[in-house]
Amino acid sequence: MSSTSTAGNSAQYRSSLAIIGTLFFIFGFVTWINGPLIGFVKLAFDLDTDAKAFLVTSAFYMAYFFLALPSSLILERTGMKKGMSLGLGVMAVGAVIFGTFATVRNYPACLTGLFVIGSGLSLLQTASNPYISILGPIESAAARISIMGICNKLAGILSPIVMGMLVMKDVGHFEAQVAAAATPEIKHALLAEFAAKIYWPYMVMAGVLALLAVWVLRSSLPEIKSSEANAGDAGSSNSRRSVLQFPHLLLGVLCIFVYVGVEVLAADAIGTYGKGFGIPSEQTTYFTAFTLAGMLVGYLIGLATIPTWLSQQRGLAISAVLGIVFSLAAYFTKGYVSVGFVAALGLANALMWPAIFPLAISGLGRFTEKGSALLIMGIAGGALIPRLFAVYKDVYDFQLVFLAIAAPCYLYILFYSLKGYAVGRNAAPAPLAAAGG
């Protein structure tokens, strides 16, 4: 079904947006629960370093690297709709694995569960991101992705609050109990009781994911043929024999890699960053929500300005500059003010995915699924970049480490917004640029 006919049928168009928006809400909840989950596993599994706790993000995001290309092959066989349903089913299995093995404090098995959840999300995102990009005109894709981002970040704000209420409530008092345990047996019993708190939240999550898988499969969501909907402004996909012959896509993959890295750094590592100033765990558990609130504001701004007032690449450039400014401000301040600037990176990051993804896949035509898969592989930046912070913050000043990681990432994103998105494209990028007026 072409994007024109889809957009023309306004009722079906709105229905499709609602279904995809629901999916973005779900994988927002599942993704951003990783921030407070880092604090949970460090305590529940009695880990002695933050680097070990940050294996949560490593296991979760590395799934994208290994499963994105296989996901594109699956989608070629199943279509996007069935692929989304399958992805939700895989996520449900991963949630069951994590919840089951958390109760017996088996950390490697829990990491396996997170990898399985990430694998399902890889399939879901490989389908849903290009789907929403080509559901309507590619020039306004950032606006549609901004709507999806609002759904995603509302869930992201909610997830640490739910985690804090159900699992991490009074965690500071519990930490004191564990530290004061008279014998190893008492300490083990306390930690086992704490770890078991995560079981039912993850079982409920698994049930919801399974129900959603059935709902999507039976929904009215139309299939879209990317080869017809995204022939695009480059107009030369038929003359190219490999997805690797699109330089603007390959540069976009690296852009997604560094973007997701700093996005996860700002959202999932903010609690650890706050603890560097001696802020108690009862407060740092909720810090991820502040970063995602900043992203929510950014998405609302994007929805109002793109493509009416800003082109996708211009919005990306402004966002990159804000990222550099806020990173510097976080370094030169202390305490809650510094944490506030890290949270403000959510505002800077908000328009990046909505701009990078459609810019990178524009004109890929029959290579859209494979191009999308390569971009989804770039999400592995969320596994590696925050872990650099976790490893080196114990060796050097944690604020300096944060700046040294974040600033180069934002500089590259600025390059992509100014030059990289147009490299190797045969036709001038006028349709995208003109979208900003």
C-alpha positions in Angstrom: 0.0 0.0 0.0 1.5 3.3 -1.0 2.0 6.2 1.4 -0.3 8.4 -0.7 -3.2 6.1 -0.5 -2.6 5.5 3.2 -2.5 9.2 3.9 -5.5 9.7 1.7 -7.6 7.5 3.9 -7.6 9.7 7.0 -9.4 7.2 9.2 -7.0 4.4 8.4 -4.1 6.8 8.7 -5.1 7.9 12.2 -5.7 4.3 13.2 -2.2 3.3 11.9 -0.7 6.1 13.9 -2.5 5.0 17.0 -1.3 1.4 16.7 2.3 2.4 16.1 2.1 5.0 18.8 1.0 2.2 21.2 4.0 0.2 20.2 6.4 3.1 20.8 4.8 3.6 24.2 5.5 -0.1 25.0 9.1 -0.2 23.9 9.7 3.2 25.6 8.5 1.6 28.9 10.7 -1.5 28.4 13.7 0.5 27.3 13.8 3.3 29.8 13.3 1.0 32.8 17.0 0.1 32.3 18.0 3.3 34.1 16.6 2.4 37.6 17.3 -1.2 36.8 21.0 -0.5 36.9 20.7 0.5 40.6 18.4 -2.5 41.2 20.9 -5.1 39.9 23.9 -3.6 41.6 22.1 -4.0 45.0 20.2 -7.2 44.3 23.2 -9.1 42.9 25.6 -7.5 45.3 27.9 -6.2 42.5 31.0 -4.4 43.6 31.4 -2.0 40.6 29.1 0.2 38.5 30.8 -1.3 35.4 29.2 -4.7 36.3 25.8 -3.1 36.8 26.1 -1.3 33.4 26.1 -4.7 31.8 22.3 -4.2 31.9 22.6 -1.7 29.1 25.3 -3.7 27.3 23.3 -6.8 27.1 20.1 -4.9 26.1 21.6 -2.8 23.4 24.0 -5.2 21.9 21.0 -7.3 20.8 20.3 -4.6 18.3 23.8 -5.1 16.7 23.4 -8.8 16.4 19.7 -9.1 15.5 19.1 -6.0 13.3 20.2 -7.6 10.0 18.5 -11.0 10.7 15.4 -8.9 11.6 15.4 -7.4 8.1 15.5 -10.8 6.6 12.6 -11.9 8.8 10.6 -8.8 7.8 11.2 -9.6 4.1 9.4 -12.9 4.7 6.8 -11.9 7.2 6.0 -8.3 6.2 6.1 -5.4 8.7 2.9 -6.2 10.5 3.6 -9.8 11.3 7.2 -8.8 12.1 6.0 -6.3 14.8 3.8 -9.0 16.3 6.6 -11.5 16.4 8.9 -8.9 18.0 6.4 -8.3 20.8 6.2 -12.1 21.4 10.0 -12.4 21.7 10.0 -9.5 24.2 7.4 -11.3 26.3 9.7 -14.4 26.5 12.6 -12.2 27.5 10.6 -10.6 30.3 9.7 -14.0 31.6 13.4 -15.1 31.6 14.4 -11.9 33.5 11.7 -12.1 36.1 12.2 -15.8 36.7 16.0 -15.7 37.2 16.0 -12.5 39.2 14.2 -14.3 42.0 17.1 -16.7 42.3 19.7 -13.9 41.8 21.2 -15.4 38.7 22.8 -12.4 37.1 24.1 -14.0 33.8 20.6 -15.5 33.2 19.0 -12.1 33.8 21.3 -10.5 31.3 20.3 -13.2 28.9 16.7 -12.2 29.4 17.5 -8.6 28.7 19.3 -9.6 25.5 16.2 -11.5 24.4 14.0 -8.4 25.2 16.5 -6.3 23.1 16.3 -8.9 20.3 12.5 -8.6 20.2 12.8 -4.8 20.3 15.3 -5.0 17.4 12.7 -6.7 15.2 10.0 -4.3 16.4 12.1 -1.2 15.7 13.4 -2.5 12.4 9.8 -2.6 11.3 8.2 0.3 13.0 10.7 3.1 12.4 10.7 2.9 8.6 7.0 2.2 8.7 6.2 5.5 10.4 8.8 7.3 8.2 7.1 6.2 5.0 3.5 6.1 6.2 3.2 9.6 4.8 5.6 12.0 2.9 9.2 11.6 3.9 9.6 15.4 4.2 7.3 15.3 7.3 8.6 12.1 8.7 10.3 13.9 11.6 6.9 15.2 12.7 5.4 11.7 12.8 8.4 10.3 14.6 8.0 13.2 17.1 4.5 11.9 17.8 5.9 8.5 18.3 8.6 10.0 20.5 6.0 11.6 22.7 4.4 8.2 23.3 7.9 6.7 23.9 9.0 9.3 26.4 5.7 9.4 28.3 6.3 5.7 28.9 9.9 6.5 29.8 8.8 9.0 32.4 6.4 6.5 33.8 8.7 3.5 34.0 11.2 4.8 36.6 8.3 6.0 38.7 6.6 2.6 38.6 10.0 1.0 39.3 10.5 3.3 42.2 7.1 2.6 43.7 7.0 -1.1 43.3 10.7 -2.2 43.7 13.0 0.7 44.8 10.8 2.2 47.5 12.8 3.0 50.7 15.9 1.6 49.0 18.2 3.8 51.1 16.9 2.2 54.3 17.3 -1.2 52.8 20.9 -0.5 51.8 21.6 0.4 55.4 20.0 -2.9 56.5 22.2 -4.9 54.1 25.3 -3.0 55.2 24.5 -3.8 58.9 23.7 -7.5 58.3 25.4 -9.5 61.1 26.1 -12.6 59.0 26.4 -13.5 55.3 23.3 -15.6 55.7 21.2 -12.7 56.9 22.6 -10.5 54.1 21.8 -13.2 51.5 18.2 -13.5 52.8 17.7 -9.7 52.6 19.0 -9.5 49.1 16.9 -12.5 48.0 13.8 -10.8 49.4 14.7 -7.6 47.6 15.4 -9.4 44.2 12.0 -11.1 44.4 10.3 -7.8 44.2 11.0 -7.6 40.5 9.2 -10.9 39.6 5.6 -9.8 39.3 6.3 -6.5 37.5 8.1 -8.4 34.8 5.5 -11.2 34.7 2.8 -8.6 34.2 4.9 -6.9 31.5 5.3 -10.3 29.7 1.5 -10.7 29.7 0.9 -7.3 28.3 3.4 -7.8 25.6 1.9 -11.2 24.6 -1.6 -9.6 24.4 -0.3 -6.8 22.3 1.3 -9.3 19.9 -2.1 -10.8 19.3 -3.7 -7.4 19.0 -1.3 -6.1 16.4 -1.6 -9.3 14.3 -5.4 -8.9 14.2 -5.4 -5.2 13.8 -6.3 -3.2 10.6 -2.7 -2.0 10.3 -1.9 -2.0 6.5 1.1 -3.4 4.9 3.4 -0.8 3.1 5.8 -1.7 0.4 8.9 0.3 1.1 10.2 -0.1 -2.5 7.2 1.9 -3.7 6.8 4.4 -0.9 10.5 5.3 -0.5 11.9 5.6 -4.0 12.6 9.1 -2.8 14.5 12.1 -3.9 17.6 10.2 -4.7 15.7 8.3 -7.4 18.6 6.0 -8.0 18.1 3.0 -5.8 17.3 0.9 -8.9 20.8 1.6 -10.3 22.6 0.5 -7.1 23.2 -3.1 -6.4 23.9 -2.9 -2.6 22.7 -1.0 0.4 26.4 -0.2 1.1 26.4 2.1 -2.0 24.5 4.8 -0.1 27.2 6.9 1.8 24.6 9.1 3.4 23.1 5.9 5.0 26.4 4.6 6.2 27.3 8.0 7.8 23.8 7.9 9.3 24.5 4.6 10.9 27.5 6.1 12.7 25.3 9.1 13.6 22.7 6.8 15.2 25.5 5.0 17.0 26.8 8.1 18.7 23.3 9.6 19.2 21.9 6.6 21.0 25.1 6.4 23.0 24.7 9.9 24.4 20.9 9.5 24.8 21.4 6.4 27.0 24.3 8.1 28.8 22.1 11.1 29.7 19.1 8.9 30.7 20.4 5.7 32.2 23.7 7.0 33.7 22.2 10.1 35.2 21.5 8.3 38.5 25.1 7.1 38.7 26.2 10.7 37.7 24.1 12.1 40.6 25.6 9.7 43.1 29.0 11.1 42.2 27.9 14.2 44.1 26.7 12.2 47.0 23.0 12.5 46.2 21.1 9.6 47.9 19.6 6.6 46.0 16.0 7.6 46.9 16.4 10.6 44.7 18.7 9.3 41.9 16.2 6.4 41.2 13.9 9.0 39.6 16.5 11.1 37.7 15.9 9.2 34.4 12.4 10.6 34.4 13.8 14.1 34.3 15.9 13.4 31.3 12.9 11.9 29.5 10.7 14.9 30.5 13.3 17.0 28.7 12.9 14.8 25.7 9.2 15.1 25.8 9.4 18.9 25.7 11.8 18.5 22.7 9.4 16.3 20.8 6.5 18.8 21.4 8.8 21.5 19.9 9.6 19.3 17.0 6.0 18.5 16.4 5.2 22.2 16.2 8.1 23.3 14.1 9.0 20.5 11.7 8.6 20.8 8.7 6.6 24.1 8.9 9.4 26.2 10.4 12.5 24.0 10.5 13.9 21.4 8.1 14.8 18.0 9.6 18.5 18.7 9.2 18.3 22.2 10.6 16.5 20.9 13.7 19.3 18.3 14.0 22.0 21.0 13.8 20.4 23.1 16.5 20.0 20.0 18.7 23.7 19.1 18.3 24.7 22.6 19.3 22.5 22.4 22.4 24.1 19.1 23.3 27.5 20.6 23.2 26.4 23.6 25.3 24.6 21.5 28.0 27.6 19.1 28.2 29.9 21.9 28.9 27.5 23.5 31.4 27.3 20.1 33.3 31.0 20.0 33.6 31.4 23.6 34.9 28.7 23.2 37.5 28.2 21.0 40.6 25.5 19.1 42.4 21.9 19.4 41.4 22.6 22.1 38.9 25.0 19.9 37.1 22.5 17.0 37.2 20.0 19.4 35.8 22.1 20.1 32.7 22.5 16.4 32.2 18.7 16.1 32.3 18.5 19.0 29.8 20.4 16.9 27.3 17.0 15.1 27.0 15.8 18.3 25.3 18.9 18.4 23.0 18.5 14.7 22.1 14.8 14.8 21.4 14.8 15.8 17.7 17.9 13.7 16.8 16.3 10.3 16.1 13.3 11.9 14.3 15.7 13.7 12.0 18.5 11.2 11.5 16.4 8.2 10.6 14.4 9.7 7.7 17.4 11.6 6.5 19.4 8.4 6.4 16.8 6.2 4.7 15.6 8.8 2.2 15.7 7.4 -1.3 16.7 3.8 -0.5 13.7 2.3 -2.2 14.0 -1.5 -2.3 16.9 -1.2 0.2 14.8 0.4 2.9 14.5 -2.7 5.1 18.2 -3.4 4.9 19.1 0.3 5.4 16.7 0.4 8.4 18.4 -2.7 9.8 21.8 -1.1 9.6 20.5 2.0 11.4 19.0 -0.2 14.1 22.4 -1.9 14.5 23.7 1.6 15.3 21.6 1.4 18.5 24.5 -0.7 19.9 26.0 2.7 20.8 23.8 2.5 23.8 25.7 -0.6 24.9 29.2 0.8 24.5 29.2 4.5 25.1 27.6 4.5 28.6 29.8 1.6 29.6 32.9 3.8 28.8 31.6 6.2 31.4 31.0 3.5 33.9 34.5 2.1 33.5 36.5 5.4 33.4 34.6 7.4 36.0 36.3 5.3 38.7 39.7 6.2 37.3 39.2 9.9 36.4 37.0 12.8 37.4 33.5 11.6 36.5 32.4 15.0 35.2 35.4 15.2 32.9 34.8 11.6 31.6 31.2 12.6 30.9 32.2 15.6 28.9 35.0 13.8 27.1 32.5 11.2 25.9 29.5 13.4 25.1 31.1 16.4 23.3 32.7 14.4 20.4 29.4 12.6 19.9 27.5 15.8 19.5 30.2 17.3 17.2 29.8 14.3 14.8 26.0 14.7 14.9 26.5 18.4 14.0 28.7 17.3 11.0 26.0 14.9 9.8 23.3 17.6 10.0 25.4 20.0 8.0 27.1 17.8 5.4 26.9 14.1 6.1 23.2 13.5 5.3 23.8 14.7 1.7 27.1 12.8 0.9 26.8 10.6 -2.1 23.3 11.4 -3.1 22.9 11.9 -6.8 20.1 14.4 -6.5 20.2 17.6 -4.5 18.5 17.3 -1.1 16.0 20.0 -2.0 12.8 18.2 -1.0 14.0 17.6 2.6 15.6 21.1 2.9 12.6 22.8 1.4 10.5 21.3 4.1 11.7 23.9 6.5 10.5 26.7 4.2 
